[in-house]
Amino acid sequence: MFASNPLSLSVPEPAFESWLRDGGYLEILDQKTSDLYRLSSSTPTTTTTTTPTDSPAAITTNLFFSLFSHIGTLLSLFTLNPFAKLATDDFSGPTPSWTHGFIGFFDSYSFPSSPSQARLRVNENVKRYARNYASLFIVFFACSLYQMPFALVGLLSSLALWDAFRFYGDRWGLDQSPSIRISLVRIFQCVTAGILLYSNVQMALFSALGVSYAVMIFHASFRKLTPTKQPARRR
């Protein structure tokens, strides 16, 4: 038997997890949660019945339990607020690499073991890959407009209308007549809204928002957390 070391430090589990969050070591917390779930799922549970753990009934019960657990985790994704910790400064930084940073490798993804782990990944990955998700929305919106030529024509017509208003407003000196300028702005806003509604631009916008939101939620929840700053390679 080994004697207890009086110099050893025993840290409670909640305090250790709080220290990992505050210190930015979220990838350690993410890996720790996955390891605990893997150990708990691989350890056979003791029951009061005499049914063997490798019997068909026990296997079916474990499969149903795992299935419903995964379904509950997936349903919890729709209750998350991915923009809870998002700030405007997250869009001003450099865009993470699309290959190594955003997409990663095959082992960069895993099913979230619990709703809490999914919430942790979503909050952190949305902040980290905010510029990537914004670029994907622009791509999806452009693809939606490509599939809806009439909506593309309506959007271009609205942009051309406001460009003409700015050009002729500077030429006619509307800045010197604020009341006339405000009245014309209100009229042009109504005309623009009518053009956008008539050309179904809102449908392209809603479809792009829906697809990009689904991609963001599933990518952010399945993408493993990585260190914020990669260690520099020694030459």
C-alpha positions as CSV (number, residue, x, y, z in Angstrom):
1,M,0.0,0.0,0.0
2,F,1.2,3.5,-0.9
3,A,1.0,6.2,1.7
4,S,-0.9,9.3,0.8
5,N,1.1,12.2,-0.4
6,P,0.4,15.3,1.7
7,L,1.6,17.5,-1.1
8,S,-0.8,16.1,-3.7
9,L,-3.6,18.5,-4.8
10,S,-7.1,17.1,-5.1
11,V,-9.3,19.4,-7.3
12,P,-13.0,18.8,-7.5
13,E,-14.4,17.8,-10.9
14,P,-16.6,20.9,-11.4
15,A,-13.7,23.2,-10.5
16,F,-11.4,21.4,-12.9
17,E,-13.9,21.8,-15.7
18,S,-14.4,25.4,-14.9
19,W,-10.6,26.0,-15.0
20,L,-10.5,24.3,-18.4
21,R,-13.2,26.6,-19.7
22,D,-11.7,29.7,-18.4
23,G,-8.2,28.8,-19.5
24,G,-9.3,28.1,-23.1
25,Y,-8.5,24.3,-23.0
26,L,-11.9,23.4,-24.4
27,E,-10.4,20.7,-26.6
28,I,-9.3,18.8,-23.4
29,L,-12.8,19.1,-22.0
30,D,-14.3,17.9,-25.3
31,Q,-12.0,14.9,-25.4
32,K,-12.6,14.2,-21.7
33,T,-16.4,14.1,-22.3
34,S,-16.1,11.7,-25.2
35,D,-13.8,9.4,-23.3
36,L,-16.1,9.3,-20.3
37,Y,-19.1,8.5,-22.6
38,R,-17.1,5.7,-24.3
39,L,-16.1,4.2,-21.0
40,S,-19.6,4.3,-19.6
41,S,-21.1,2.7,-22.8
42,S,-18.5,0.0,-22.8
43,T,-18.8,-0.9,-19.1
44,P,-21.6,-3.4,-18.6
45,T,-24.3,-2.3,-16.1
46,T,-25.3,-4.6,-13.3
47,T,-29.0,-5.6,-13.2
48,T,-31.1,-7.5,-10.8
49,T,-32.3,-9.9,-13.5
50,T,-30.6,-13.0,-14.5
51,T,-30.6,-12.1,-18.2
52,P,-27.0,-12.3,-19.7
53,T,-25.5,-9.2,-21.1
54,D,-24.8,-10.9,-24.4
55,S,-28.3,-12.2,-24.8
56,P,-30.5,-11.0,-27.7
57,A,-32.8,-9.2,-25.3
58,A,-29.9,-7.3,-23.7
59,I,-28.4,-6.4,-27.1
60,T,-31.7,-5.2,-28.4
61,T,-32.2,-3.1,-25.2
62,N,-28.7,-1.5,-25.6
63,L,-29.4,-0.8,-29.2
64,F,-32.7,1.0,-28.5
65,F,-31.1,2.9,-25.6
66,S,-28.2,4.0,-27.8
67,L,-30.6,4.9,-30.6
68,F,-32.9,7.0,-28.4
69,S,-29.9,8.7,-26.8
70,H,-28.6,9.7,-30.3
71,I,-32.0,10.9,-31.3
72,G,-32.3,13.0,-28.2
73,T,-29.0,14.5,-28.8
74,L,-30.0,15.4,-32.4
75,L,-33.2,16.9,-31.3
76,S,-31.4,19.0,-28.7
77,L,-29.5,20.7,-31.6
78,F,-32.6,22.5,-32.6
79,T,-33.0,24.0,-29.2
80,L,-29.5,25.5,-29.1
81,N,-28.8,29.1,-29.7
82,P,-25.7,29.1,-31.9
83,F,-25.4,32.9,-31.7
84,A,-25.3,33.1,-27.9
85,K,-21.6,33.9,-27.6
86,L,-21.2,35.4,-31.1
87,A,-19.8,38.9,-31.2
88,T,-19.0,41.4,-34.0
89,D,-15.3,40.9,-33.4
90,D,-15.6,37.3,-34.5
91,F,-16.1,38.5,-38.1
92,S,-13.1,40.9,-38.1
93,G,-10.4,38.3,-37.6
94,P,-8.7,36.2,-40.3
95,T,-10.7,33.4,-41.9
96,P,-9.6,30.0,-40.7
97,S,-8.2,27.6,-43.2
98,W,-10.9,25.8,-45.2
99,T,-9.0,22.6,-45.5
100,H,-7.1,22.0,-42.3
101,G,-9.1,24.3,-40.0
102,F,-12.7,24.2,-41.1
103,I,-13.1,20.8,-42.8
104,G,-10.2,19.0,-41.1
105,F,-9.7,15.3,-41.4
106,F,-11.9,12.2,-41.0
107,D,-11.0,11.9,-37.3
108,S,-11.9,15.5,-36.7
109,Y,-15.6,14.6,-36.4
110,S,-17.5,12.6,-33.8
111,F,-21.1,12.3,-32.7
112,P,-21.7,14.5,-29.6
113,S,-22.1,12.2,-26.6
114,S,-24.5,14.4,-24.8
115,P,-26.5,17.7,-25.3
116,S,-24.0,19.5,-23.1
117,Q,-21.1,18.5,-25.3
118,A,-23.1,19.5,-28.4
119,R,-23.8,22.9,-26.8
120,L,-20.1,23.3,-26.0
121,R,-19.0,22.5,-29.5
122,V,-21.7,24.7,-31.2
123,N,-20.9,27.8,-29.0
124,E,-17.2,27.5,-29.6
125,N,-17.1,26.5,-33.3
126,V,-19.6,29.1,-34.3
127,K,-17.3,31.8,-32.8
128,R,-14.2,30.2,-34.4
129,Y,-15.6,29.6,-37.9
130,A,-18.0,32.6,-38.1
131,R,-16.4,33.9,-41.3
132,N,-16.5,30.5,-42.9
133,Y,-20.2,30.1,-42.2
134,A,-20.9,33.6,-43.5
135,S,-19.0,32.7,-46.7
136,L,-21.1,29.5,-47.1
137,F,-24.3,31.6,-46.7
138,I,-23.2,33.8,-49.6
139,V,-22.4,30.8,-51.7
140,F,-25.8,29.2,-50.9
141,F,-27.6,32.5,-51.6
142,A,-25.8,32.8,-55.0
143,C,-26.8,29.2,-55.8
144,S,-30.4,29.9,-54.9
145,L,-30.4,33.0,-57.2
146,Y,-28.9,30.9,-60.0
147,Q,-31.8,28.4,-59.6
148,M,-34.3,31.3,-59.6
149,P,-33.3,33.6,-62.5
150,F,-36.4,35.9,-62.0
151,A,-35.3,36.5,-58.4
152,L,-31.8,37.3,-59.7
153,V,-33.2,39.8,-62.1
154,G,-35.3,41.4,-59.4
155,L,-32.3,41.7,-57.1
156,L,-30.1,43.3,-59.8
157,S,-32.9,45.6,-60.7
158,S,-33.2,46.8,-57.1
159,L,-29.4,47.4,-57.0
160,A,-29.5,49.3,-60.2
161,L,-32.4,51.4,-59.0
162,W,-30.5,52.5,-55.9
163,D,-27.4,53.1,-57.9
164,A,-29.3,55.4,-60.2
165,F,-30.9,57.2,-57.3
166,R,-27.4,57.9,-55.8
167,F,-26.0,59.0,-59.1
168,Y,-28.8,61.4,-60.0
169,G,-29.2,62.5,-56.4
170,D,-25.6,63.8,-56.4
171,R,-26.1,65.3,-59.8
172,W,-29.2,67.2,-58.9
173,G,-28.0,68.2,-55.5
174,L,-30.6,66.5,-53.4
175,D,-28.4,66.8,-50.3
176,Q,-29.4,70.5,-50.2
177,S,-33.1,69.6,-49.9
178,P,-33.4,67.0,-47.1
179,S,-37.2,66.9,-47.2
180,I,-37.3,66.0,-50.9
181,R,-34.5,63.5,-50.4
182,I,-36.2,61.7,-47.5
183,S,-39.5,61.6,-49.5
184,L,-37.7,60.1,-52.5
185,V,-35.9,57.5,-50.3
186,R,-39.3,56.4,-48.9
187,I,-40.7,56.0,-52.4
188,F,-37.7,54.1,-53.6
189,Q,-37.9,51.8,-50.5
190,C,-41.5,51.0,-51.4
191,V,-40.6,50.3,-55.0
192,T,-37.7,48.1,-54.0
193,A,-39.9,46.1,-51.6
194,G,-42.4,45.6,-54.4
195,I,-39.8,44.4,-56.8
196,L,-38.2,42.0,-54.3
197,L,-41.6,40.5,-53.3
198,Y,-42.8,40.2,-56.9
199,S,-39.6,38.5,-58.0
200,N,-39.6,36.1,-55.0
201,V,-36.2,37.1,-53.7
202,Q,-37.4,36.3,-50.2
203,M,-37.8,32.6,-51.2
204,A,-34.1,32.5,-52.3
205,L,-33.1,34.2,-49.1
206,F,-35.1,31.9,-46.8
207,S,-33.8,28.8,-48.6
208,A,-30.2,30.0,-48.3
209,L,-30.8,30.7,-44.6
210,G,-32.3,27.3,-44.0
211,V,-29.6,25.4,-45.7
212,S,-26.7,27.4,-44.2
213,Y,-28.2,27.2,-40.7
214,A,-28.5,23.4,-41.0
215,V,-25.0,23.1,-42.3
216,M,-23.7,25.3,-39.5
217,I,-25.5,23.4,-36.7
218,F,-24.4,20.0,-37.8
219,H,-20.9,21.0,-38.6
220,A,-20.4,22.9,-35.4
221,S,-21.8,20.0,-33.3
222,F,-20.0,17.2,-35.0
223,R,-16.6,19.0,-35.4
224,K,-14.3,18.3,-32.5
225,L,-12.8,21.2,-30.7
226,T,-9.2,21.9,-31.5
227,P,-6.7,24.2,-29.7
228,T,-7.2,27.9,-30.4
229,K,-3.6,28.4,-31.2
230,Q,-1.7,25.6,-32.9
231,P,1.8,25.0,-31.5
232,A,4.6,26.3,-33.7
233,R,6.6,23.6,-35.5
234,R,10.3,23.4,-34.7
235,R,12.6,23.6,-37.6
